Amino acid sequence: MKSLAILFSLLFLFSTGLLYGQSNMEPKTNDEPELSLITDTPEEGFQVAIQLARKGVTSTQPDRDVLFMLRDVYAKDPDALIASSQVTAIHFQTIAAANNYWHDVNQPESDQ
């Protein structure tokens, strides 16, 4: 439980901007393609879920130096790894629902 408290404390500090310096922040660019919740397959949907989870982390902590410094901490913490898996799973649930659990694969093609 102590590691969960640390994780939530770090997330709070990230979100409030108290943990990272402004000097290493990179400006946001619109060069990245926009993500869509609509995908052709569950596998594509899972990849989008992973991308969303990663974007959440890098949006919350745009300072790459701090991000990589903390990676060694959470990479060895089972509670932090489970929490990150939960974030991906929640994104995947949203994507699956948006895709009507993959376009009603149980219905014949004529009904779709």
C-alpha positions as MATLAB code, in Angstrom:
seq = 'MKSLAILFSLLFLFSTGLLYGQSNMEPKTNDEPELSLITDTPEEGFQVAIQLARKGVTSTQPDRDVLFMLRDVYAKDPDALIASSQVTAIHFQTIAAANNYWHDVNQPESDQ';
ca = [
       0.000    0.000    0.000;
       2.922    2.323    0.660;
       3.996    2.072   -2.980;
       0.464    2.982   -4.119;
       0.582    6.064   -1.916;
       3.909    7.008   -3.493;
       2.513    6.426   -6.983;
      -0.528    8.600   -6.339;
       1.655   11.277   -4.771;
       3.875   11.295   -7.855;
       0.849   11.471  -10.141;
      -0.476   14.424   -8.142;
       2.865   16.198   -8.366;
       3.037   15.531  -12.107;
      -0.461   16.811  -12.713;
       0.108   19.987  -10.740;
       3.448   20.629  -12.397;
       5.308   20.706   -9.097;
       7.739   17.908   -9.894;
       9.212   18.962  -13.206;
      11.137   21.990  -14.344;
       9.897   24.151  -17.179;
      13.274   24.246  -18.965;
      13.132   20.766  -20.513;
       9.510   20.827  -21.602;
       8.950   20.337  -25.293;
       6.216   22.313  -27.025;
       3.281   20.261  -28.208;
       3.141   19.786  -31.949;
       0.290   18.706  -34.156;
       2.554   16.463  -36.267;
       1.169   13.308  -34.653;
      -1.855   11.725  -36.306;
      -5.018   11.856  -34.237;
      -6.065    8.610  -32.625;
      -9.448    7.124  -33.334;
     -11.353    4.861  -30.993;
     -12.803    3.053  -34.012;
     -10.585    0.162  -35.132;
     -10.990   -2.828  -37.410;
      -9.846   -5.482  -34.931;
      -9.464   -5.974  -31.184;
      -5.687   -6.133  -31.659;
      -5.692   -2.660  -33.245;
      -7.915   -1.478  -30.413;
      -5.459   -2.748  -27.826;
      -2.611   -0.908  -29.566;
      -4.675    2.299  -29.424;
      -5.271    1.674  -25.705;
      -1.513    1.437  -25.160;
      -0.960    4.647  -27.134;
      -3.581    6.444  -25.042;
      -1.967    5.267  -21.821;
       1.447    6.454  -23.023;
       0.038    9.806  -24.101;
      -1.520   10.210  -20.677;
       1.849    9.709  -19.019;
       3.765   12.020  -21.344;
       1.062   14.681  -21.136;
       1.151   14.530  -17.364;
       4.962   14.526  -17.266;
       6.357   16.291  -20.336;
       9.885   16.536  -18.879;
      11.630   13.534  -20.415;
      14.508   13.660  -17.931;
      12.164   13.263  -14.977;
      10.075   10.694  -16.845;
      13.090    8.476  -17.501;
      14.498    9.052  -14.012;
      11.287    7.705  -12.464;
      11.026    4.762  -14.843;
      13.550    2.792  -12.803;
      11.380    3.321   -9.704;
       8.045    2.173  -11.100;
       9.500   -0.550  -13.343;
      10.450   -2.530  -10.233;
       7.239   -1.852   -8.292;
       4.548   -4.506   -8.816;
       1.784   -2.180   -7.588;
       2.798    0.515  -10.076;
       2.922   -2.027  -12.903;
      -0.535   -3.321  -12.004;
      -1.851    0.253  -11.869;
      -0.446    0.996  -15.326;
      -2.020   -2.198  -16.661;
      -5.340   -1.046  -15.226;
      -5.094    2.225  -17.144;
      -4.536    0.334  -20.396;
      -7.412   -2.034  -19.585;
      -9.790    0.864  -18.942;
      -8.817    2.461  -22.258;
      -9.356   -0.896  -23.975;
     -12.834   -1.207  -22.412;
     -13.731    2.199  -23.823;
     -12.404    1.313  -27.267;
     -14.196   -2.053  -27.261;
     -17.487   -0.358  -26.407;
     -16.918    2.263  -29.110;
     -16.465   -0.562  -31.600;
     -19.606   -2.296  -30.380;
     -17.285   -5.067  -29.196;
     -15.933   -5.334  -32.712;
     -18.802   -4.581  -34.881;
     -21.151   -7.306  -33.653;
     -18.969  -10.138  -34.966;
     -21.659  -12.645  -33.986;
     -24.173  -11.245  -36.477;
     -24.210  -12.314  -40.127;
     -22.647   -9.790  -42.511;
     -26.000   -8.937  -44.109;
     -27.240   -7.548  -40.766;
     -24.263   -5.224  -40.225;
];
